[in-house]
Amino acid sequence: MPRDEDHKAEKARAGARRLIEQTPIALAGLAVMTGLAYLAGSFYTRAYFAEFGASWILDEVPAAIYFSQSWIPLLLIIFFVYLATTNLGLIDSQSNPTASTKFKLSVFVVQYGSWLFILLLAVIPLLSLSGSTMAAIVLSVVSVVLLLWLLASALELLVVRVMMEDSDMDVTMAYVACALIAAGLYVVPAQLGMNWARADKQAPSALLTVYLHGNAEKEYKLLFSVDERLYVFPAQYEGRYPLVEATTATDVSFVPIDK
């Protein structure tokens, strides 16, 4: 009985040591993912405003909108925090990680999910060019889920390969998956931002309807707001790009002024 308790105590201490050793790796990885999140958010935001012909807005608003305008980077950060604090520790505690069902599933995802991700990266721009906006948005969201799954699986394969120094395990597809993820961090946010903008430009639009003081009959759509500054465009317009105007909250009404 005392031996069992000593064994459990030693196992707990070993687990604590592994967690402490992995903390710098987790923090470094989190810093990298935060930078990637910023880039992905910027790709999304720039593509969104460019579709309105209003890229100049980016020069007037804080860079924090790169995070607030896109939920993809936030998903990546949350996912990596979970991965760094739990999954790597579980892998390290296993005597033979390659025998687990989870590892075999990761191998399957890396081998076949990479091809599916390549297909999505090719199809989404084609749908955008053909005008199938909603289909492109749906597939972009699907590709986000697949990107996260590929990231988890590829990292697991690479970690196991590093742990098993004498193993001849081939991780070529894991490197391919990482390259695809890097490409997807640009293609997916950019396509999603562009297609969401196209959906918001269409009538009826999901954007909030507002009216400007002095022109209560003309409907405007609220494109973006920061502090007291609002950016609006006419609900009805001709041409590819609407005329985006900057105004203030005091000059805007959310219901017709004379009704």
JOJOUR-V860456 format. One record per residue. N is the residue number from 1. PSI is psi as a letter, one per 40 degrees, with the letter a starting at -180 (999 if undefined). D_LAST is the distance of its C-alpha to the last C-alpha in whole Angstrom. Layout:
n: <N:N>
psi: <PSI:PSI>
d_last: <D_LAST:D_LAST>
This chain:
n: <1:2:3:4:5:6:7:8:9:10:11:12:13:14:15:16:17:18:19:20:21:22:23:24:25:26:27:28:29:30:31:32:33:34:35:36:37:38:39:40:41:42:43:44:45:46:47:48:49:50:51:52:53:54:55:56:57:58:59:60:61:62:63:64:65:66:67:68:69:70:71:72:73:74:75:76:77:78:79:80:81:82:83:84:85:86:87:88:89:90:91:92:93:94:95:96:97:98:99:100:101:102:103:104:105:106:107:108:109:110:111:112:113:114:115:116:117:118:119:120:121:122:123:124:125:126:127:128:129:130:131:132:133:134:135:136:137:138:139:140:141:142:143:144:145:146:147:148:149:150:151:152:153:154:155:156:157:158:159:160:161:162:163:164:165:166:167:168:169:170:171:172:173:174:175:176:177:178:179:180:181:182:183:184:185:186:187:188:189:190:191:192:193:194:195:196:197:198:199:200:201:202:203:204:205:206:207:208:209:210:211:212:213:214:215:216:217:218:219:220:221:222:223:224:225:226:227:228:229:230:231:232:233:234:235:236:237:238:239:240:241:242:243:244:245:246:247:248:249:250:251:252:253:254:255:256:257:258:259>
psi: <d:d:d:d:d:d:d:d:d:d:d:d:d:d:d:d:d:d:d:d:d:e:d:d:d:d:d:d:d:d:d:d:d:d:d:d:d:d:d:d:d:d:d:d:d:d:d:d:d:d:d:e:f:f:d:e:d:d:e:e:i:i:e:d:d:d:d:d:e:h:e:d:d:d:d:d:d:d:d:d:d:d:d:d:e:d:d:d:d:d:d:d:e:h:d:g:d:e:e:i:d:d:d:d:d:d:d:d:d:d:d:d:d:d:d:d:d:d:d:d:d:d:d:d:d:d:d:d:d:e:e:g:d:d:d:d:d:d:d:d:d:d:d:d:d:d:d:d:d:d:d:d:d:d:d:d:d:d:d:d:d:d:d:g:d:e:i:f:h:h:f:d:d:d:d:d:d:d:d:d:d:d:d:d:e:d:d:d:d:d:d:d:d:d:d:d:d:d:d:d:d:i:h:i:i:e:i:h:h:i:i:i:h:e:g:e:d:h:h:i:h:h:d:i:i:h:b:e:h:i:h:i:i:h:d:h:i:i:a:d:h:i:h:h:i:h:a:i:d:e:e:i:i:e:i:h:d:e:999>
d_last: <82:82:82:79:78:79:78:74:74:75:73:70:71:71:68:67:69:67:64:65:66:63:61:61:61:57:56:57:56:52:52:53:50:48:49:48:45:44:45:43:40:40:41:38:36:37:37:33:32:35:33:30:32:31:35:34:32:35:36:34:33:36:39:38:35:38:38:34:33:36:37:41:42:42:43:46:47:46:49:51:51:52:55:56:57:58:59:61:63:63:65:67:69:70:73:72:69:69:70:67:65:62:64:65:61:60:63:61:58:59:61:59:56:56:57:53:52:53:52:48:48:49:47:44:44:45:42:40:41:41:37:38:35:35:38:39:37:39:42:41:40:44:46:44:46:49:49:49:52:54:54:55:58:59:59:61:64:64:65:67:69:69:71:73:75:78:76:76:72:70:67:66:63:62:62:60:58:57:57:54:52:52:51:48:47:46:45:43:41:40:40:37:35:35:34:32:30:31:29:26:26:25:22:21:22:22:21:18:15:13:12:14:13:14:13:9:10:13:13:16:18:20:24:25:25:28:28:25:25:23:24:21:21:19:19:20:23:27:30:31:30:26:25:25:24:25:22:22:19:18:17:15:12:11:8:5:6:4:0>
